[in-house]
């Protein structure tokens, strides 16, 4: 999980400080999440998934499909029409 949040951040060419600002936490706090030194609070886990357009399941390592969240939204829109 910790490597995934780092990879997602780096894929967007963001610093830890920028990510921490988005999440409204300190850079050190965010660094601790990436290093696995602190558990990520649920509200921040959800915010990370939404920001990166992926699912909490992907971040947690329950699926290897990073697009799962987007796919579900697209399916929901098709069903709603």
Secondary structure, 3 states (H helix, E strand, C coil): CHHHHHHHHHHCCCCHHHHHHHHCCCHHHHHHHHHCCCCCCHHHHHHHHHHHCCCHHHHHCCCCCCCHHHHHHHHHHHHHC
